[in-house]
Amino acid sequence: MAHTVNCIKLNREAEGLPAPPYPGDLGRRIYENVSKEAWQMWLQHQTMLINEYRLTPFEPKARKFLEEEMEKYFFGEGSEKPKEYVPVS
């Protein structure tokens, strides 16, 4: 049975994730406070960051950057799009 969370991003009750999506304390906080829908929104944002900044996710520096952006996206002031970002039409 799926659990529900009071989603911090959507500001409403919604279906939660089936398991913590990330290791450690950050993953636990996301599991307890972020909905499936908001997690999908993050994955799209993360993909845009990876593409725009040409990150290699297995590199420690890139992983640290993405973790910091994830923290900001859900629990901070938000993760900004790169200034040069132009959405695909």
PDB file of N, CA, C and O in Angstrom:
ATOM      1  N   MET A   1       0.838  -1.177   0.000  1.00  0.00           N
ATOM      2  CA  MET A   1       0.000   0.000   0.000  1.00  0.00           C
ATOM      3  C   MET A   1       0.890   1.250   0.000  1.00  0.00           C
ATOM      4  O   MET A   1       1.824   1.363   0.794  1.00  0.00           O
ATOM      5  N   ALA A   2       0.583   2.172  -0.896  1.00  0.00           N
ATOM      6  CA  ALA A   2       1.371   3.392  -1.018  1.00  0.00           C
ATOM      7  C   ALA A   2       1.103   4.315   0.172  1.00  0.00           C
ATOM      8  O   ALA A   2      -0.012   4.385   0.688  1.00  0.00           O
ATOM      9  N   HIS A   3       2.135   5.005   0.582  1.00  0.00           N
ATOM     10  CA  HIS A   3       1.942   5.969   1.660  1.00  0.00           C
ATOM     11  C   HIS A   3       1.734   7.356   1.071  1.00  0.00           C
ATOM     12  O   HIS A   3       2.142   7.631  -0.058  1.00  0.00           O
ATOM     13  N   THR A   4       1.104   8.216   1.835  1.00  0.00           N
ATOM     14  CA  THR A   4       0.906   9.587   1.394  1.00  0.00           C
ATOM     15  C   THR A   4       1.799  10.506   2.215  1.00  0.00           C
ATOM     16  O   THR A   4       2.157  10.213   3.356  1.00  0.00           O
ATOM     17  N   VAL A   5       2.138  11.610   1.602  1.00  0.00           N
ATOM     18  CA  VAL A   5       2.966  12.613   2.269  1.00  0.00           C
ATOM     19  C   VAL A   5       2.322  13.977   2.075  1.00  0.00           C
ATOM     20  O   VAL A   5       1.553  14.188   1.138  1.00  0.00           O
ATOM     21  N   ASN A   6       2.641  14.880   2.955  1.00  0.00           N
ATOM     22  CA  ASN A   6       2.283  16.276   2.754  1.00  0.00           C
ATOM     23  C   ASN A   6       3.454  16.853   1.954  1.00  0.00           C
ATOM     24  O   ASN A   6       4.465  17.264   2.522  1.00  0.00           O
ATOM     25  N   CYS A   7       3.301  16.876   0.642  1.00  0.00           N
ATOM     26  CA  CYS A   7       4.417  17.209  -0.254  1.00  0.00           C
ATOM     27  C   CYS A   7       4.878  18.650  -0.061  1.00  0.00           C
ATOM     28  O   CYS A   7       4.101  19.596  -0.186  1.00  0.00           O
ATOM     29  N   ILE A   8       6.148  18.785   0.243  1.00  0.00           N
ATOM     30  CA  ILE A   8       6.753  20.088   0.493  1.00  0.00           C
ATOM     31  C   ILE A   8       6.826  20.928  -0.784  1.00  0.00           C
ATOM     32  O   ILE A   8       6.812  22.157  -0.717  1.00  0.00           O
ATOM     33  N   LYS A   9       6.902  20.281  -1.931  1.00  0.00           N
ATOM     34  CA  LYS A   9       7.014  21.001  -3.208  1.00  0.00           C
ATOM     35  C   LYS A   9       5.645  21.399  -3.746  1.00  0.00           C
ATOM     36  O   LYS A   9       5.472  22.517  -4.232  1.00  0.00           O
ATOM     37  N   LEU A  10       4.663  20.487  -3.662  1.00  0.00           N
ATOM     38  CA  LEU A  10       3.333  20.749  -4.210  1.00  0.00           C
ATOM     39  C   LEU A  10       2.399  21.398  -3.186  1.00  0.00           C
ATOM     40  O   LEU A  10       1.329  21.897  -3.534  1.00  0.00           O
ATOM     41  N   ASN A  11       2.818  21.384  -1.925  1.00  0.00           N
ATOM     42  CA  ASN A  11       2.038  21.972  -0.841  1.00  0.00           C
ATOM     43  C   ASN A  11       0.644  21.344  -0.721  1.00  0.00           C
ATOM     44  O   ASN A  11      -0.356  22.038  -0.534  1.00  0.00           O
ATOM     45  N   ARG A  12       0.610  20.001  -0.835  1.00  0.00           N
ATOM     46  CA  ARG A  12      -0.648  19.274  -0.667  1.00  0.00           C
ATOM     47  C   ARG A  12      -0.347  17.814  -0.390  1.00  0.00           C
ATOM     48  O   ARG A  12       0.778  17.356  -0.591  1.00  0.00           O
ATOM     49  N   GLU A  13      -1.356  17.083   0.074  1.00  0.00           N
ATOM     50  CA  GLU A  13      -1.233  15.643   0.277  1.00  0.00           C
ATOM     51  C   GLU A  13      -1.131  14.956  -1.082  1.00  0.00           C
ATOM     52  O   GLU A  13      -1.864  15.293  -2.012  1.00  0.00           O
ATOM     53  N   ALA A  14      -0.226  13.999  -1.189  1.00  0.00           N
ATOM     54  CA  ALA A  14      -0.060  13.275  -2.450  1.00  0.00           C
ATOM     55  C   ALA A  14       0.624  11.942  -2.166  1.00  0.00           C
ATOM     56  O   ALA A  14       1.166  11.719  -1.083  1.00  0.00           O
ATOM     57  N   GLU A  15       0.584  11.060  -3.167  1.00  0.00           N
ATOM     58  CA  GLU A  15       1.220   9.748  -3.027  1.00  0.00           C
ATOM     59  C   GLU A  15       2.723   9.915  -2.891  1.00  0.00           C
ATOM     60  O   GLU A  15       3.356  10.646  -3.654  1.00  0.00           O
ATOM     61  N   GLY A  16       3.283   9.224  -1.906  1.00  0.00           N
ATOM     62  CA  GLY A  16       4.715   9.287  -1.661  1.00  0.00           C
ATOM     63  C   GLY A  16       5.488   8.281  -2.495  1.00  0.00           C
ATOM     64  O   GLY A  16       4.905   7.462  -3.205  1.00  0.00           O
ATOM     65  N   LEU A  17       6.778   8.352  -2.402  1.00  0.00           N
ATOM     66  CA  LEU A  17       7.678   7.435  -3.096  1.00  0.00           C
ATOM     67  C   LEU A  17       7.654   6.069  -2.416  1.00  0.00           C
ATOM     68  O   LEU A  17       7.392   5.991  -1.216  1.00  0.00           O
ATOM     69  N   PRO A  18       7.918   4.993  -3.152  1.00  0.00           N
ATOM     70  CA  PRO A  18       7.905   3.657  -2.549  1.00  0.00           C
ATOM     71  C   PRO A  18       9.101   3.388  -1.633  1.00  0.00           C
ATOM     72  O   PRO A  18       9.034   2.518  -0.765  1.00  0.00           O
ATOM     73  N   ALA A  19      10.176   4.121  -1.821  1.00  0.00           N
ATOM     74  CA  ALA A  19      11.395   3.939  -1.017  1.00  0.00           C
ATOM     75  C   ALA A  19      12.217   5.227  -1.111  1.00  0.00           C
ATOM     76  O   ALA A  19      12.011   6.025  -2.025  1.00  0.00           O
ATOM     77  N   PRO A  20      13.139   5.435  -0.181  1.00  0.00           N
ATOM     78  CA  PRO A  20      14.009   6.612  -0.297  1.00  0.00           C
ATOM     79  C   PRO A  20      14.756   6.587  -1.638  1.00  0.00           C
ATOM     80  O   PRO A  20      15.355   5.569  -1.984  1.00  0.00           O
ATOM     81  N   PRO A  21      14.729   7.684  -2.392  1.00  0.00           N
ATOM     82  CA  PRO A  21      15.328   7.713  -3.721  1.00  0.00           C
ATOM     83  C   PRO A  21      16.814   8.046  -3.737  1.00  0.00           C
ATOM     84  O   PRO A  21      17.452   8.045  -4.790  1.00  0.00           O
ATOM     85  N   TYR A  22      17.352   8.328  -2.564  1.00  0.00           N
ATOM     86  CA  TYR A  22      18.737   8.769  -2.467  1.00  0.00           C
ATOM     87  C   TYR A  22      19.265   8.283  -1.122  1.00  0.00           C
ATOM     88  O   TYR A  22      18.495   8.180  -0.167  1.00  0.00           O
ATOM     89  N   PRO A  23      20.548   7.984  -1.022  1.00  0.00           N
ATOM     90  CA  PRO A  23      21.067   7.483   0.255  1.00  0.00           C
ATOM     91  C   PRO A  23      21.137   8.557   1.333  1.00  0.00           C
ATOM     92  O   PRO A  23      21.125   9.753   1.043  1.00  0.00           O
ATOM     93  N   GLY A  24      21.209   8.110   2.571  1.00  0.00           N
ATOM     94  CA  GLY A  24      21.471   8.995   3.700  1.00  0.00           C
ATOM     95  C   GLY A  24      20.284   9.810   4.152  1.00  0.00           C
ATOM     96  O   GLY A  24      19.132   9.522   3.826  1.00  0.00           O
ATOM     97  N   ASP A  25      20.608  10.850   4.923  1.00  0.00           N
ATOM     98  CA  ASP A  25      19.597  11.712   5.518  1.00  0.00           C
ATOM     99  C   ASP A  25      18.768  12.435   4.461  1.00  0.00           C
ATOM    100  O   ASP A  25      17.556  12.573   4.620  1.00  0.00           O
ATOM    101  N   LEU A  26      19.400  12.895   3.388  1.00  0.00           N
ATOM    102  CA  LEU A  26      18.667  13.597   2.338  1.00  0.00           C
ATOM    103  C   LEU A  26      17.620  12.678   1.717  1.00  0.00           C
ATOM    104  O   LEU A  26      16.486  13.098   1.489  1.00  0.00           O
ATOM    105  N   GLY A  27      17.988  11.436   1.443  1.00  0.00           N
ATOM    106  CA  GLY A  27      17.035  10.473   0.887  1.00  0.00           C
ATOM    107  C   GLY A  27      15.868  10.213   1.817  1.00  0.00           C
ATOM    108  O   GLY A  27      14.726  10.104   1.370  1.00  0.00           O
ATOM    109  N   ARG A  28      16.147  10.114   3.114  1.00  0.00           N
ATOM    110  CA  ARG A  28      15.091   9.901   4.102  1.00  0.00           C
ATOM    111  C   ARG A  28      14.150  11.097   4.142  1.00  0.00           C
ATOM    112  O   ARG A  28      12.932  10.926   4.178  1.00  0.00           O
ATOM    113  N   ARG A  29      14.708  12.314   4.136  1.00  0.00           N
ATOM    114  CA  ARG A  29      13.877  13.532   4.157  1.00  0.00           C
ATOM    115  C   ARG A  29      13.014  13.624   2.906  1.00  0.00           C
ATOM    116  O   ARG A  29      11.852  14.021   2.985  1.00  0.00           O
ATOM    117  N   ILE A  30      13.571  13.262   1.754  1.00  0.00           N
ATOM    118  CA  ILE A  30      12.794  13.279   0.517  1.00  0.00           C
ATOM    119  C   ILE A  30      11.665  12.253   0.609  1.00  0.00           C
ATOM    120  O   ILE A  30      10.524  12.562   0.264  1.00  0.00           O
ATOM    121  N   TYR A  31      11.967  11.047   1.066  1.00  0.00           N
ATOM    122  CA  TYR A  31      10.955   9.993   1.209  1.00  0.00           C
ATOM    123  C   TYR A  31       9.799  10.450   2.107  1.00  0.00           C
ATOM    124  O   TYR A  31       8.640  10.144   1.826  1.00  0.00           O
ATOM    125  N   GLU A  32      10.104  11.167   3.164  1.00  0.00           N
ATOM    126  CA  GLU A  32       9.093  11.582   4.136  1.00  0.00           C
ATOM    127  C   GLU A  32       8.328  12.840   3.723  1.00  0.00           C
ATOM    128  O   GLU A  32       7.243  13.094   4.247  1.00  0.00           O
ATOM    129  N   ASN A  33       8.874  13.639   2.788  1.00  0.00           N
ATOM    130  CA  ASN A  33       8.286  14.953   2.499  1.00  0.00           C
ATOM    131  C   ASN A  33       8.005  15.258   1.031  1.00  0.00           C
ATOM    132  O   ASN A  33       7.480  16.328   0.721  1.00  0.00           O
ATOM    133  N   VAL A  34       8.340  14.346   0.122  1.00  0.00           N
ATOM    134  CA  VAL A  34       8.223  14.629  -1.309  1.00  0.00           C
ATOM    135  C   VAL A  34       7.348  13.566  -1.965  1.00  0.00           C
ATOM    136  O   VAL A  34       7.499  12.373  -1.699  1.00  0.00           O
ATOM    137  N   SER A  35       6.440  14.007  -2.816  1.00  0.00           N
ATOM    138  CA  SER A  35       5.544  13.091  -3.524  1.00  0.00           C
ATOM    139  C   SER A  35       6.216  12.518  -4.773  1.00  0.00           C
ATOM    140  O   SER A  35       7.251  13.003  -5.228  1.00  0.00           O
ATOM    141  N   LYS A  36       5.587  11.470  -5.306  1.00  0.00           N
ATOM    142  CA  LYS A  36       6.071  10.891  -6.566  1.00  0.00           C
ATOM    143  C   LYS A  36       6.072  11.940  -7.674  1.00  0.00           C
ATOM    144  O   LYS A  36       7.016  12.030  -8.460  1.00  0.00           O
ATOM    145  N   GLU A  37       5.004  12.730  -7.725  1.00  0.00           N
ATOM    146  CA  GLU A  37       4.876  13.758  -8.759  1.00  0.00           C
ATOM    147  C   GLU A  37       6.004  14.787  -8.656  1.00  0.00           C
ATOM    148  O   GLU A  37       6.606  15.152  -9.665  1.00  0.00           O
ATOM    149  N   ALA A  38       6.285  15.250  -7.450  1.00  0.00           N
ATOM    150  CA  ALA A  38       7.356  16.233  -7.268  1.00  0.00           C
ATOM    151  C   ALA A  38       8.724  15.619  -7.575  1.00  0.00           C
ATOM    152  O   ALA A  38       9.606  16.305  -8.091  1.00  0.00           O
ATOM    153  N   TRP A  39       8.907  14.329  -7.260  1.00  0.00           N
ATOM    154  CA  TRP A  39      10.171  13.665  -7.571  1.00  0.00           C
ATOM    155  C   TRP A  39      10.379  13.621  -9.087  1.00  0.00           C
ATOM    156  O   TRP A  39      11.493  13.819  -9.570  1.00  0.00           O
ATOM    157  N   GLN A  40       9.302  13.360  -9.835  1.00  0.00           N
ATOM    158  CA  GLN A  40       9.407  13.351 -11.295  1.00  0.00           C
ATOM    159  C   GLN A  40       9.775  14.748 -11.816  1.00  0.00           C
ATOM    160  O   GLN A  40      10.542  14.878 -12.770  1.00  0.00           O
ATOM    161  N   MET A  41       9.226  15.776 -11.188  1.00  0.00           N
ATOM    162  CA  MET A  41       9.586  17.149 -11.567  1.00  0.00           C
ATOM    163  C   MET A  41      11.076  17.384 -11.336  1.00  0.00           C
ATOM    164  O   MET A  41      11.740  18.016 -12.158  1.00  0.00           O
ATOM    165  N   TRP A  42      11.609  16.872 -10.207  1.00  0.00           N
ATOM    166  CA  TRP A  42      13.042  17.003  -9.933  1.00  0.00           C
ATOM    167  C   TRP A  42      13.860  16.274 -10.987  1.00  0.00           C
ATOM    168  O   TRP A  42      14.863  16.804 -11.463  1.00  0.00           O
ATOM    169  N   LEU A  43      13.447  15.070 -11.358  1.00  0.00           N
ATOM    170  CA  LEU A  43      14.214  14.300 -12.348  1.00  0.00           C
ATOM    171  C   LEU A  43      14.313  15.068 -13.665  1.00  0.00           C
ATOM    172  O   LEU A  43      15.355  15.043 -14.320  1.00  0.00           O
ATOM    173  N   GLN A  44      13.238  15.748 -14.056  1.00  0.00           N
ATOM    174  CA  GLN A  44      13.287  16.556 -15.281  1.00  0.00           C
ATOM    175  C   GLN A  44      14.243  17.745 -15.093  1.00  0.00           C
ATOM    176  O   GLN A  44      15.023  18.070 -15.989  1.00  0.00           O
ATOM    177  N   HIS A  45      14.175  18.372 -13.948  1.00  0.00           N
ATOM    178  CA  HIS A  45      15.058  19.509 -13.664  1.00  0.00           C
ATOM    179  C   HIS A  45      16.517  19.041 -13.624  1.00  0.00           C
ATOM    180  O   HIS A  45      17.406  19.697 -14.169  1.00  0.00           O
ATOM    181  N   GLN A  46      16.746  17.910 -12.978  1.00  0.00           N
ATOM    182  CA  GLN A  46      18.103  17.357 -12.892  1.00  0.00           C
ATOM    183  C   GLN A  46      18.648  17.049 -14.279  1.00  0.00           C
ATOM    184  O   GLN A  46      19.813  17.329 -14.560  1.00  0.00           O
ATOM    185  N   THR A  47      17.826  16.478 -15.145  1.00  0.00           N
ATOM    186  CA  THR A  47      18.251  16.176 -16.518  1.00  0.00           C
ATOM    187  C   THR A  47      18.652  17.454 -17.245  1.00  0.00           C
ATOM    188  O   THR A  47      19.650  17.479 -17.965  1.00  0.00           O
ATOM    189  N   MET A  48      17.868  18.516 -17.051  1.00  0.00           N
ATOM    190  CA  MET A  48      18.195  19.789 -17.667  1.00  0.00           C
ATOM    191  C   MET A  48      19.533  20.305 -17.135  1.00  0.00           C
ATOM    192  O   MET A  48      20.353  20.795 -17.912  1.00  0.00           O
ATOM    193  N   LEU A  49      19.766  20.202 -15.820  1.00  0.00           N
ATOM    194  CA  LEU A  49      21.041  20.640 -15.248  1.00  0.00           C
ATOM    195  C   LEU A  49      22.206  19.840 -15.824  1.00  0.00           C
ATOM    196  O   LEU A  49      23.236  20.409 -16.185  1.00  0.00           O
ATOM    197  N   ILE A  50      22.043  18.529 -15.908  1.00  0.00           N
ATOM    198  CA  ILE A  50      23.096  17.664 -16.448  1.00  0.00           C
ATOM    199  C   ILE A  50      23.416  18.062 -17.886  1.00  0.00           C
ATOM    200  O   ILE A  50      24.583  18.164 -18.265  1.00  0.00           O
ATOM    201  N   ASN A  51      22.382  18.285 -18.675  1.00  0.00           N
ATOM    202  CA  ASN A  51      22.595  18.636 -20.087  1.00  0.00           C
ATOM    203  C   ASN A  51      23.185  20.034 -20.252  1.00  0.00           C
ATOM    204  O   ASN A  51      24.136  20.222 -21.011  1.00  0.00           O
ATOM    205  N   GLU A  52      22.625  21.007 -19.548  1.00  0.00           N
ATOM    206  CA  GLU A  52      23.072  22.391 -19.724  1.00  0.00           C
ATOM    207  C   GLU A  52      24.490  22.617 -19.208  1.00  0.00           C
ATOM    208  O   GLU A  52      25.262  23.366 -19.807  1.00  0.00           O
ATOM    209  N   TYR A  53      24.827  21.970 -18.098  1.00  0.00           N
ATOM    210  CA  TYR A  53      26.164  22.130 -17.527  1.00  0.00           C
ATOM    211  C   TYR A  53      27.127  21.045 -17.996  1.00  0.00           C
ATOM    212  O   TYR A  53      28.288  21.011 -17.590  1.00  0.00           O
ATOM    213  N   ARG A  54      26.626  20.154 -18.860  1.00  0.00           N
ATOM    214  CA  ARG A  54      27.437  19.060 -19.412  1.00  0.00           C
ATOM    215  C   ARG A  54      28.130  18.275 -18.302  1.00  0.00           C
ATOM    216  O   ARG A  54      29.341  18.055 -18.329  1.00  0.00           O
ATOM    217  N   LEU A  55      27.324  17.860 -17.326  1.00  0.00           N
ATOM    218  CA  LEU A  55      27.840  17.129 -16.170  1.00  0.00           C
ATOM    219  C   LEU A  55      27.985  15.642 -16.484  1.00  0.00           C
ATOM    220  O   LEU A  55      27.244  15.091 -17.298  1.00  0.00           O
ATOM    221  N   THR A  56      28.925  15.021 -15.845  1.00  0.00           N
ATOM    222  CA  THR A  56      29.088  13.574 -15.880  1.00  0.00           C
ATOM    223  C   THR A  56      28.708  13.084 -14.486  1.00  0.00           C
ATOM    224  O   THR A  56      29.503  13.197 -13.553  1.00  0.00           O
ATOM    225  N   PRO A  57      27.485  12.534 -14.334  1.00  0.00           N
ATOM    226  CA  PRO A  57      26.952  12.244 -13.000  1.00  0.00           C
ATOM    227  C   PRO A  57      27.785  11.312 -12.127  1.00  0.00           C
ATOM    228  O   PRO A  57      27.635  11.334 -10.905  1.00  0.00           O
ATOM    229  N   PHE A  58      28.653  10.498 -12.711  1.00  0.00           N
ATOM    230  CA  PHE A  58      29.448   9.604 -11.864  1.00  0.00           C
ATOM    231  C   PHE A  58      30.689  10.289 -11.300  1.00  0.00           C
ATOM    232  O   PHE A  58      31.374   9.713 -10.455  1.00  0.00           O
ATOM    233  N   GLU A  59      30.990  11.498 -11.745  1.00  0.00           N
ATOM    234  CA  GLU A  59      32.122  12.236 -11.199  1.00  0.00           C
ATOM    235  C   GLU A  59      31.731  12.838  -9.851  1.00  0.00           C
ATOM    236  O   GLU A  59      30.647  13.408  -9.729  1.00  0.00           O
ATOM    237  N   PRO A  60      32.591  12.724  -8.839  1.00  0.00           N
ATOM    238  CA  PRO A  60      32.255  13.229  -7.500  1.00  0.00           C
ATOM    239  C   PRO A  60      31.841  14.701  -7.472  1.00  0.00           C
ATOM    240  O   PRO A  60      30.911  15.063  -6.751  1.00  0.00           O
ATOM    241  N   LYS A  61      32.511  15.548  -8.239  1.00  0.00           N
ATOM    242  CA  LYS A  61      32.187  16.976  -8.257  1.00  0.00           C
ATOM    243  C   LYS A  61      30.771  17.206  -8.795  1.00  0.00           C
ATOM    244  O   LYS A  61      30.025  18.026  -8.260  1.00  0.00           O
ATOM    245  N   ALA A  62      30.407  16.485  -9.845  1.00  0.00           N
ATOM    246  CA  ALA A  62      29.067  16.606 -10.430  1.00  0.00           C
ATOM    247  C   ALA A  62      28.014  16.077  -9.467  1.00  0.00           C
ATOM    248  O   ALA A  62      26.953  16.684  -9.316  1.00  0.00           O
ATOM    249  N   ARG A  63      28.295  14.949  -8.811  1.00  0.00           N
ATOM    250  CA  ARG A  63      27.347  14.378  -7.843  1.00  0.00           C
ATOM    251  C   ARG A  63      27.119  15.331  -6.672  1.00  0.00           C
ATOM    252  O   ARG A  63      25.993  15.487  -6.201  1.00  0.00           O
ATOM    253  N   LYS A  64      28.183  15.960  -6.211  1.00  0.00           N
ATOM    254  CA  LYS A  64      28.059  16.923  -5.111  1.00  0.00           C
ATOM    255  C   LYS A  64      27.199  18.106  -5.550  1.00  0.00           C
ATOM    256  O   LYS A  64      26.323  18.545  -4.805  1.00  0.00           O
ATOM    257  N   PHE A  65      27.440  18.619  -6.741  1.00  0.00           N
ATOM    258  CA  PHE A  65      26.644  19.731  -7.268  1.00  0.00           C
ATOM    259  C   PHE A  65      25.169  19.338  -7.355  1.00  0.00           C
ATOM    260  O   PHE A  65      24.302  20.095  -6.917  1.00  0.00           O
ATOM    261  N   LEU A  66      24.876  18.160  -7.915  1.00  0.00           N
ATOM    262  CA  LEU A  66      23.490  17.722  -8.058  1.00  0.00           C
ATOM    263  C   LEU A  66      22.826  17.506  -6.704  1.00  0.00           C
ATOM    264  O   LEU A  66      21.645  17.812  -6.540  1.00  0.00           O
ATOM    265  N   GLU A  67      23.564  16.988  -5.740  1.00  0.00           N
ATOM    266  CA  GLU A  67      23.013  16.806  -4.397  1.00  0.00           C
ATOM    267  C   GLU A  67      22.673  18.165  -3.773  1.00  0.00           C
ATOM    268  O   GLU A  67      21.622  18.315  -3.149  1.00  0.00           O
ATOM    269  N   GLU A  68      23.550  19.140  -3.938  1.00  0.00           N
ATOM    270  CA  GLU A  68      23.290  20.484  -3.409  1.00  0.00           C
ATOM    271  C   GLU A  68      22.057  21.099  -4.083  1.00  0.00           C
ATOM    272  O   GLU A  68      21.239  21.739  -3.423  1.00  0.00           O
ATOM    273  N   GLU A  69      21.933  20.901  -5.391  1.00  0.00           N
ATOM    274  CA  GLU A  69      20.778  21.425  -6.117  1.00  0.00           C
ATOM    275  C   GLU A  69      19.491  20.722  -5.679  1.00  0.00           C
ATOM    276  O   GLU A  69      18.440  21.355  -5.575  1.00  0.00           O
ATOM    277  N   MET A  70      19.573  19.416  -5.424  1.00  0.00           N
ATOM    278  CA  MET A  70      18.413  18.663  -4.950  1.00  0.00           C
ATOM    279  C   MET A  70      17.955  19.203  -3.597  1.00  0.00           C
ATOM    280  O   MET A  70      16.761  19.396  -3.368  1.00  0.00           O
ATOM    281  N   GLU A  71      18.906  19.441  -2.712  1.00  0.00           N
ATOM    282  CA  GLU A  71      18.602  20.006  -1.395  1.00  0.00           C
ATOM    283  C   GLU A  71      17.899  21.358  -1.546  1.00  0.00           C
ATOM    284  O   GLU A  71      16.890  21.613  -0.888  1.00  0.00           O
ATOM    285  N   LYS A  72      18.433  22.219  -2.410  1.00  0.00           N
ATOM    286  CA  LYS A  72      17.820  23.533  -2.638  1.00  0.00           C
ATOM    287  C   LYS A  72      16.438  23.404  -3.275  1.00  0.00           C
ATOM    288  O   LYS A  72      15.511  24.125  -2.908  1.00  0.00           O
ATOM    289  N   TYR A  73      16.305  22.482  -4.230  1.00  0.00           N
ATOM    290  CA  TYR A  73      15.052  22.295  -4.970  1.00  0.00           C
ATOM    291  C   TYR A  73      13.903  21.958  -4.020  1.00  0.00           C
ATOM    292  O   TYR A  73      12.809  22.510  -4.135  1.00  0.00           O
ATOM    293  N   PHE A  74      14.162  21.047  -3.082  1.00  0.00           N
ATOM    294  CA  PHE A  74      13.097  20.602  -2.192  1.00  0.00           C
ATOM    295  C   PHE A  74      13.025  21.359  -0.867  1.00  0.00           C
ATOM    296  O   PHE A  74      11.928  21.613  -0.369  1.00  0.00           O
ATOM    297  N   PHE A  75      14.148  21.719  -0.297  1.00  0.00           N
ATOM    298  CA  PHE A  75      14.152  22.233   1.067  1.00  0.00           C
ATOM    299  C   PHE A  75      14.732  23.633   1.208  1.00  0.00           C
ATOM    300  O   PHE A  75      14.774  24.173   2.313  1.00  0.00           O
ATOM    301  N   GLY A  76      15.176  24.222   0.120  1.00  0.00           N
ATOM    302  CA  GLY A  76      15.789  25.548   0.191  1.00  0.00           C
ATOM    303  C   GLY A  76      15.044  26.553  -0.658  1.00  0.00           C
ATOM    304  O   GLY A  76      13.821  26.505  -0.782  1.00  0.00           O
ATOM    305  N   GLU A  77      15.793  27.451  -1.231  1.00  0.00           N
ATOM    306  CA  GLU A  77      15.216  28.534  -2.022  1.00  0.00           C
ATOM    307  C   GLU A  77      14.865  28.110  -3.446  1.00  0.00           C
ATOM    308  O   GLU A  77      14.333  28.914  -4.212  1.00  0.00           O
ATOM    309  N   GLY A  78      15.151  26.877  -3.807  1.00  0.00           N
ATOM    310  CA  GLY A  78      14.863  26.378  -5.154  1.00  0.00           C
ATOM    311  C   GLY A  78      16.127  26.312  -5.982  1.00  0.00           C
ATOM    312  O   GLY A  78      17.082  27.051  -5.744  1.00  0.00           O
ATOM    313  N   SER A  79      16.123  25.438  -6.937  1.00  0.00           N
ATOM    314  CA  SER A  79      17.261  25.276  -7.842  1.00  0.00           C
ATOM    315  C   SER A  79      16.974  26.071  -9.107  1.00  0.00           C
ATOM    316  O   SER A  79      15.968  25.846  -9.779  1.00  0.00           O
ATOM    317  N   GLU A  80      17.854  26.989  -9.422  1.00  0.00           N
ATOM    318  CA  GLU A  80      17.662  27.858 -10.579  1.00  0.00           C
ATOM    319  C   GLU A  80      18.070  27.164 -11.877  1.00  0.00           C
ATOM    320  O   GLU A  80      18.964  26.319 -11.896  1.00  0.00           O
ATOM    321  N   LYS A  81      17.394  27.542 -12.954  1.00  0.00           N
ATOM    322  CA  LYS A  81      17.810  27.093 -14.280  1.00  0.00           C
ATOM    323  C   LYS A  81      19.041  27.904 -14.685  1.00  0.00           C
ATOM    324  O   LYS A  81      19.185  29.056 -14.275  1.00  0.00           O
ATOM    325  N   PRO A  82      19.926  27.315 -15.483  1.00  0.00           N
ATOM    326  CA  PRO A  82      21.088  28.080 -15.971  1.00  0.00           C
ATOM    327  C   PRO A  82      20.630  29.319 -16.726  1.00  0.00           C
ATOM    328  O   PRO A  82      19.606  29.275 -17.408  1.00  0.00           O
ATOM    329  N   LYS A  83      21.356  30.410 -16.622  1.00  0.00           N
ATOM    330  CA  LYS A  83      20.991  31.657 -17.302  1.00  0.00           C
ATOM    331  C   LYS A  83      20.848  31.477 -18.804  1.00  0.00           C
ATOM    332  O   LYS A  83      20.016  32.128 -19.436  1.00  0.00           O
ATOM    333  N   GLU A  84      21.656  30.597 -19.375  1.00  0.00           N
ATOM    334  CA  GLU A  84      21.664  30.384 -20.817  1.00  0.00           C
ATOM    335  C   GLU A  84      20.575  29.424 -21.291  1.00  0.00           C
ATOM    336  O   GLU A  84      20.415  29.217 -22.494  1.00  0.00           O
ATOM    337  N   TYR A  85      19.821  28.832 -20.350  1.00  0.00           N
ATOM    338  CA  TYR A  85      18.839  27.795 -20.704  1.00  0.00           C
ATOM    339  C   TYR A  85      17.735  28.369 -21.578  1.00  0.00           C
ATOM    340  O   TYR A  85      17.137  29.398 -21.263  1.00  0.00           O
ATOM    341  N   VAL A  86      17.479  27.670 -22.695  1.00  0.00           N
ATOM    342  CA  VAL A  86      16.367  28.004 -23.579  1.00  0.00           C
ATOM    343  C   VAL A  86      15.520  26.747 -23.718  1.00  0.00           C
ATOM    344  O   VAL A  86      15.999  25.745 -24.249  1.00  0.00           O
ATOM    345  N   PRO A  87      14.258  26.774 -23.249  1.00  0.00           N
ATOM    346  CA  PRO A  87      13.422  25.583 -23.349  1.00  0.00           C
ATOM    347  C   PRO A  87      13.207  25.157 -24.785  1.00  0.00           C
ATOM    348  O   PRO A  87      13.115  25.994 -25.684  1.00  0.00           O
ATOM    349  N   VAL A  88      13.128  23.871 -24.998  1.00  0.00           N
ATOM    350  CA  VAL A  88      12.851  23.333 -26.331  1.00  0.00           C
ATOM    351  C   VAL A  88      11.365  23.482 -26.612  1.00  0.00           C
ATOM    352  O   VAL A  88      10.526  23.133 -25.781  1.00  0.00           O
ATOM    353  N   SER A  89      11.051  23.999 -27.781  1.00  0.00           N
ATOM    354  CA  SER A  89       9.631  24.208 -28.140  1.00  0.00           C
ATOM    355  C   SER A  89       9.019  22.961 -28.716  1.00  0.00           C
ATOM    356  O   SER A  89       7.840  22.958 -29.069  1.00  0.00           O
TER     357      SER A  89
END
